[in-house]
């Protein structure tokens, strides 16, 4: 008896170890919780925040002195008959103008990183909402097909009975079986897509446990398409990139100015000892061709950056207008479905089901009615999903 208990315990532990996903408790979350989890766990957002801190840390290297040079000399420095000694220290100071422009560049880089962080945050919110909407879409498609599948099974069972009674032909019986098989395949495909949607929602939140939305309603997202302006996060980011390239022009121009250096020398010129001297120097390039080339390259880079910023802003503004048109189109389609198509589809299913139960319709007409109603309901769910995706993208780019 103890051996049986031990065997059952071992089998139970093995079952738990090999099926962790099925035994893991699901967590019910709201849309706000999904967004908060996605923002808190996103590596992209953490990387963007780290990039801002790196830009701030880069300000410490704005003023960088050159390496200090130490010289010690001895021997016949000043006379062939004396062994003199000399000790010197030289410190390059660099340019006093370039560090100010480098500090300006560092500030522009900090601003660019901050704008990029805000862009990434908006994209993560939109991605979380998209995964949430996709889960609701897949769930309702699966639920709708499951309900229609029950009608298909009823049709198949009714077809078998009526064929046995001789009321329908073998062809009609085969049509019912084919319809039921087709519906089972659609239900299977919908279940697999629902699994993908659930996995995507879990992945977006970087959660170890499966997530289940608390809200089971599949409704449209609220969006205000009246005022359309590009979100400041995008415009500020592109303009900040232009400011960076313009700051590089000023840095390259500042290198035309001389770089300073300071030095100290202590020497013995026998019989005199402890002689001190100070030196101040300036280094100026005699040929400016290379530096002119760098300034020209920086100017061209700034021009390219301006063109890119203008093009990106123009494309995003055009995309906002396209999304407004899509929202209007989808809104009109939704209104058509809700006011006309859906009530007709429900009435069509009820009438066809009653006629089938009372043998007042043939199999072909019932299958045709059921497929027509199914297409209407599925199209309605898909148009709601398309509207939500367009609304999310519009919210992403719009102010």
C-alpha positions as CSV (number, residue, x, y, z in Angstrom):
1,X,0.0,0.0,0.0
2,X,2.8,2.5,0.8
3,X,4.4,1.7,-2.6
4,X,1.1,2.7,-4.4
5,X,1.0,6.0,-2.5
6,X,4.7,6.7,-3.5
7,X,4.0,5.9,-7.1
8,X,1.0,8.2,-7.2
9,X,3.0,11.0,-5.6
10,X,5.8,10.6,-8.2
11,X,3.3,10.6,-11.0
12,X,1.6,13.7,-9.7
13,X,4.9,15.6,-9.4
14,X,5.9,14.5,-12.9
15,X,2.6,15.7,-14.3
16,X,3.1,19.1,-12.6
17,X,6.6,19.4,-14.0
18,X,5.8,18.6,-17.6
19,X,2.6,20.7,-17.7
20,X,3.5,24.1,-16.1
21,X,1.5,26.2,-18.6
22,X,-1.8,24.4,-18.1
23,X,-1.5,24.6,-14.3
24,X,-0.3,28.2,-14.2
25,X,-3.0,30.4,-12.8
26,X,-4.4,33.0,-15.2
27,X,-4.4,36.6,-14.3
28,X,-7.4,38.9,-15.1
29,X,-6.3,42.3,-16.2
30,X,-7.8,45.5,-17.4
31,X,-6.6,47.6,-20.3
32,X,-4.9,50.1,-18.0
33,X,-3.1,47.3,-16.3
34,X,-2.0,45.9,-19.6
35,X,-0.6,49.3,-20.6
36,X,1.2,49.7,-17.2
37,X,2.7,46.2,-17.4
38,X,3.9,46.8,-21.0
39,X,5.5,50.1,-20.1
40,X,7.1,48.8,-16.9
41,X,8.7,45.7,-18.5
42,X,9.5,46.9,-22.0
43,X,13.3,46.5,-22.9
44,X,12.8,49.2,-25.6
45,X,11.6,51.8,-23.1
46,X,14.4,50.9,-20.6
47,X,16.9,51.2,-23.4
48,X,15.6,54.6,-24.4
49,X,15.8,55.7,-20.8
50,X,19.4,54.5,-20.6
51,X,20.3,56.3,-23.8
52,X,19.1,59.6,-22.2
53,X,21.2,58.9,-19.1
54,X,24.2,58.2,-21.4
55,X,23.7,61.5,-23.1
56,X,23.7,63.3,-19.8
57,X,26.9,61.4,-18.8
58,X,28.5,62.5,-22.0
59,X,28.5,66.1,-20.8
60,X,31.4,65.3,-18.5
61,X,33.7,64.9,-21.5
62,X,32.9,68.3,-23.0
63,X,36.0,69.9,-21.6
64,X,38.8,67.4,-22.1
65,X,42.4,68.5,-21.6
66,X,45.1,66.8,-23.5
67,X,47.7,64.5,-21.9
68,X,50.2,66.2,-19.7
69,X,53.8,65.9,-20.9
70,X,56.7,65.6,-18.4
71,X,60.3,66.2,-19.7
72,X,63.6,65.6,-17.8
73,X,66.9,66.5,-19.5
74,X,70.5,66.4,-18.4
75,X,73.9,66.7,-20.1
76,X,75.5,69.4,-22.1
77,X,72.4,71.5,-22.5
78,X,74.0,75.0,-22.4
79,X,77.7,74.4,-22.5
80,X,80.1,71.7,-23.7
81,X,81.9,71.7,-20.3
82,X,78.9,71.5,-18.0
83,X,76.3,68.8,-17.3
84,X,73.1,70.8,-16.7
85,X,69.7,69.5,-15.7
86,X,66.2,70.6,-16.8
87,X,62.7,69.5,-15.8
88,X,59.6,70.6,-17.8
89,X,55.9,70.2,-17.7
90,X,53.6,71.0,-20.7
91,X,49.8,71.0,-20.5
92,X,47.7,71.4,-23.7
93,X,44.6,73.4,-22.9
94,X,42.9,73.0,-26.3
95,X,40.4,75.5,-27.6
96,X,38.3,77.7,-25.4
97,X,35.5,77.9,-27.9
98,X,35.0,74.3,-29.0
99,X,33.8,73.0,-25.5
100,X,30.9,75.5,-25.5
101,X,29.6,74.1,-28.8
102,X,30.2,70.6,-27.6
103,X,28.1,71.3,-24.5
104,X,25.4,72.6,-26.8
105,X,25.6,69.4,-28.8
106,X,25.3,67.3,-25.7
107,X,22.2,69.2,-24.7
108,X,20.7,68.6,-28.1
109,X,21.5,64.9,-27.8
110,X,19.7,64.8,-24.4
111,X,16.7,66.5,-25.9
112,X,16.7,64.0,-28.8
113,X,16.9,61.1,-26.4
114,X,14.0,62.4,-24.4
115,X,11.9,62.9,-27.5
116,X,12.8,59.4,-28.6
117,X,11.8,58.0,-25.1
118,X,8.4,59.7,-25.5
119,X,8.0,58.2,-29.0
120,X,8.8,54.7,-27.7
121,X,6.4,55.1,-24.9
122,X,3.5,56.0,-27.3
123,X,4.4,53.1,-29.5
124,X,4.4,50.7,-26.5
125,X,1.0,52.0,-25.4
126,X,-0.4,51.5,-28.9
127,X,1.2,48.0,-29.1
128,X,-0.4,47.0,-25.8
129,X,-3.8,48.3,-27.0
130,X,-3.4,46.5,-30.3
131,X,-2.7,43.2,-28.5
132,X,-5.7,43.8,-26.3
133,X,-8.0,44.5,-29.3
134,X,-6.6,41.5,-31.2
135,X,-7.5,39.3,-28.2
136,X,-11.0,40.6,-28.1
137,X,-11.4,40.1,-31.9
138,X,-10.1,36.5,-31.8
139,X,-12.3,35.7,-28.8
140,X,-15.5,37.0,-30.5
141,X,-14.7,35.3,-33.8
142,X,-14.2,32.0,-32.0
143,X,-17.4,32.5,-30.0
144,X,-19.4,33.4,-33.1
145,X,-18.1,30.4,-35.0
146,X,-18.8,28.1,-32.1
147,X,-22.4,29.2,-32.0
148,X,-22.7,28.7,-35.8
149,X,-21.0,25.4,-35.4
150,X,-23.8,24.1,-33.2
151,X,-26.2,25.0,-36.0
152,X,-24.0,23.1,-38.5
153,X,-24.0,20.0,-36.2
154,X,-27.8,20.3,-35.8
155,X,-28.1,20.5,-39.6
156,X,-25.9,17.4,-40.0
157,X,-27.9,15.5,-37.5
158,X,-31.2,16.6,-39.1
159,X,-29.9,15.6,-42.5
160,X,-29.1,12.1,-41.3
161,X,-32.6,11.7,-39.9
162,X,-34.3,13.1,-42.9
163,X,-32.2,10.9,-45.2
164,X,-33.1,7.8,-43.2
165,X,-36.7,8.8,-43.5
166,X,-36.3,9.4,-47.3
167,X,-37.2,13.1,-47.1
168,X,-33.9,14.3,-48.7
169,X,-31.5,12.8,-51.2
170,X,-28.0,11.5,-50.7
171,X,-26.6,14.7,-52.2
172,X,-28.4,16.9,-49.7
173,X,-27.2,14.6,-46.9
174,X,-23.6,15.0,-48.2
175,X,-24.0,18.7,-48.3
176,X,-25.0,18.8,-44.6
177,X,-21.9,16.7,-43.7
178,X,-19.7,18.9,-45.8
179,X,-21.1,22.0,-44.2
180,X,-20.5,20.6,-40.7
181,X,-16.9,19.6,-41.6
182,X,-16.2,23.1,-43.0
183,X,-17.6,24.7,-39.9
184,X,-15.5,22.5,-37.6
185,X,-12.4,23.6,-39.6
186,X,-13.3,27.2,-39.2
187,X,-13.8,26.7,-35.5
188,X,-10.4,25.0,-35.3
189,X,-8.7,27.9,-37.2
190,X,-10.4,30.4,-34.9
191,X,-9.3,28.6,-31.8
192,X,-5.7,28.5,-33.0
193,X,-5.8,32.3,-33.8
194,X,-7.2,32.9,-30.3
195,X,-4.2,31.1,-28.9
196,X,-1.9,33.3,-30.9
197,X,-3.8,36.4,-29.6
198,X,-3.5,35.2,-26.0
199,X,0.2,34.6,-26.4
200,X,0.7,38.0,-28.0
201,X,-1.1,39.7,-25.1
202,X,1.1,37.8,-22.7
203,X,4.2,38.7,-24.7
204,X,3.4,42.4,-24.9
205,X,3.1,42.5,-21.1
206,X,6.2,40.3,-20.6
207,X,4.1,38.2,-18.2
208,X,4.9,34.7,-17.0
209,X,1.3,33.8,-16.4
210,X,-1.4,33.8,-19.1
211,X,-3.5,37.0,-19.1
212,X,-7.3,37.3,-19.5
213,X,-8.9,40.7,-20.2
214,X,-11.4,41.6,-17.5
215,X,-13.6,43.4,-20.1
216,X,-15.1,40.8,-22.5
217,X,-17.0,43.4,-24.7
218,X,-15.7,44.0,-28.2
219,X,-16.4,47.7,-28.8
220,X,-14.9,50.5,-30.7
221,X,-12.2,52.7,-29.3
222,X,-13.1,56.3,-28.7
223,X,-11.1,58.6,-31.0
224,X,-11.5,62.3,-31.8
225,X,-10.7,62.8,-35.4
226,X,-11.8,66.5,-35.5
227,X,-8.5,68.0,-34.6
228,X,-5.6,66.4,-36.5
229,X,-2.0,67.5,-35.7
230,X,1.2,65.6,-35.7
231,X,2.1,64.5,-32.2
232,X,4.8,66.8,-30.7
233,X,6.9,63.7,-29.8
234,X,7.6,63.0,-33.5
235,X,8.0,66.6,-34.7
236,X,10.3,67.4,-31.8
237,X,12.4,64.3,-32.4
238,X,13.0,65.1,-36.0
239,X,13.7,68.8,-35.4
240,X,16.1,67.8,-32.6
241,X,18.0,65.6,-35.0
242,X,18.4,68.7,-37.2
243,X,19.6,70.7,-34.3
244,X,22.3,68.1,-33.6
245,X,23.6,68.3,-37.1
246,X,23.7,72.1,-37.0
247,X,25.6,71.9,-33.7
248,X,28.2,69.7,-35.4
249,X,28.8,72.5,-38.0
250,X,29.6,75.0,-35.2
251,X,32.0,72.5,-33.6
252,X,33.9,71.9,-36.8
253,X,34.1,75.7,-37.4
254,X,35.4,76.3,-34.0
255,X,38.4,74.1,-34.8
256,X,39.8,76.9,-37.0
257,X,40.7,78.8,-33.8
258,X,44.1,78.2,-32.2
259,X,44.5,75.7,-29.4
260,X,46.4,76.9,-26.4
261,X,49.0,75.2,-24.2
262,X,50.9,76.1,-21.0
263,X,54.2,74.9,-19.6
264,X,56.6,75.1,-16.8
265,X,60.4,74.5,-16.8
266,X,62.9,74.3,-14.0
267,X,66.6,73.9,-14.9
268,X,70.2,74.1,-13.6
269,X,72.7,76.1,-15.6
270,X,75.8,75.8,-13.5
271,X,76.8,77.5,-11.5
272,X,73.2,78.8,-11.2
273,X,70.5,76.4,-9.9
274,X,66.7,76.4,-9.7
275,X,66.0,78.6,-12.6
276,X,62.3,78.8,-13.4
277,X,60.4,79.6,-16.6
278,X,56.9,79.6,-17.9
279,X,55.6,79.1,-21.4
280,X,52.4,79.8,-23.2
281,X,51.8,78.5,-26.7
282,X,49.3,78.4,-29.4
283,X,49.0,75.8,-32.2
284,X,47.5,76.9,-35.4
285,X,47.1,74.7,-38.5
286,X,48.9,76.3,-41.4
287,X,46.8,74.4,-44.0
288,X,43.0,74.4,-43.5
289,X,42.0,72.2,-46.4
290,X,41.2,69.2,-44.2
291,X,39.2,71.2,-41.7
292,X,37.3,73.0,-44.5
293,X,36.3,69.6,-45.8
294,X,35.0,68.6,-42.4
295,X,33.0,71.8,-42.2
296,X,31.5,71.1,-45.6
297,X,30.6,67.5,-44.7
298,X,28.9,68.7,-41.5
299,X,27.0,71.3,-43.5
300,X,25.9,68.7,-46.0
301,X,24.9,66.3,-43.2
302,X,22.8,69.1,-41.7
303,X,21.1,69.7,-45.0
304,X,20.3,66.0,-45.4
305,X,19.0,65.9,-41.8
306,X,16.6,68.8,-42.6
307,X,15.4,67.1,-45.8
308,X,14.8,63.8,-43.8
309,X,12.9,65.6,-41.1
310,X,10.7,67.4,-43.6
311,X,10.0,64.2,-45.4
312,X,9.2,62.2,-42.3
313,X,6.9,64.9,-40.9
314,X,5.2,65.2,-44.3
315,X,4.7,61.4,-44.5
316,X,3.3,61.2,-41.0
317,X,0.9,64.1,-41.7
318,X,-0.2,62.3,-44.9
319,X,-0.7,59.1,-42.8
320,X,-2.9,61.0,-40.4
321,X,-5.1,62.1,-43.2
322,X,-5.3,58.6,-44.6
323,X,-6.3,57.3,-41.2
324,X,-9.0,59.9,-40.9
325,X,-10.4,58.7,-44.2
326,X,-10.2,55.0,-43.0
327,X,-12.0,55.9,-39.8
328,X,-14.8,57.6,-41.7
329,X,-15.1,54.6,-44.0
330,X,-15.1,52.1,-41.2
331,X,-17.5,54.2,-39.2
332,X,-20.0,54.2,-42.1
333,X,-19.6,50.5,-42.5
334,X,-20.2,49.9,-38.8
335,X,-23.3,52.0,-39.0
336,X,-24.6,50.0,-41.9
337,X,-24.0,46.7,-40.1
338,X,-25.6,47.8,-36.9
339,X,-28.7,49.4,-38.5
340,X,-29.4,47.0,-41.3
341,X,-27.1,44.0,-41.9
342,X,-26.9,42.5,-38.4
343,X,-30.7,42.5,-37.7
344,X,-31.3,41.0,-41.0
345,X,-28.6,38.3,-40.4
346,X,-30.2,37.4,-37.0
347,X,-33.7,37.3,-38.5
348,X,-32.3,35.1,-41.4
349,X,-30.9,32.6,-39.0
350,X,-34.0,32.4,-36.9
351,X,-36.3,32.0,-39.9
352,X,-34.0,29.4,-41.5
353,X,-33.8,27.4,-38.2
354,X,-37.6,27.4,-37.7
355,X,-38.2,26.3,-41.3
356,X,-35.6,23.6,-40.9
357,X,-37.2,22.3,-37.7
358,X,-40.6,22.2,-39.5
359,X,-39.2,20.8,-42.7
360,X,-40.4,23.9,-44.6
361,X,-37.0,24.5,-46.4
362,X,-34.6,22.4,-48.2
363,X,-31.0,21.8,-47.2
364,X,-29.4,23.9,-49.8
365,X,-31.5,27.0,-48.9
366,X,-30.7,26.5,-45.2
367,X,-26.9,26.2,-45.9
368,X,-27.0,29.3,-48.1
369,X,-28.9,31.3,-45.4
370,X,-26.5,30.2,-42.7
371,X,-23.4,31.0,-44.8
372,X,-24.8,34.4,-45.6
373,X,-25.6,35.2,-42.0
374,X,-22.1,33.9,-41.0
375,X,-20.4,36.2,-43.5
376,X,-22.3,39.2,-42.2
377,X,-21.5,38.6,-38.6
378,X,-17.8,37.8,-39.3
379,X,-17.5,40.9,-41.5
380,X,-19.0,43.1,-38.7
381,X,-16.4,41.8,-36.2
382,X,-13.6,42.3,-38.6
383,X,-14.7,45.9,-39.5
384,X,-14.8,46.7,-35.7
385,X,-11.3,45.3,-35.4
386,X,-10.1,47.3,-38.5
387,X,-11.6,50.5,-37.0
388,X,-9.8,49.9,-33.7
389,X,-6.5,49.3,-35.4
390,X,-6.9,52.5,-37.4
391,X,-8.0,54.4,-34.3
392,X,-4.9,53.2,-32.4
393,X,-2.5,54.3,-35.2
394,X,-4.3,57.6,-35.4
395,X,-3.9,58.1,-31.7
396,X,-0.3,57.2,-32.0
397,X,0.6,59.9,-34.6
398,X,-2.0,62.5,-33.7
399,X,-1.6,65.0,-30.9
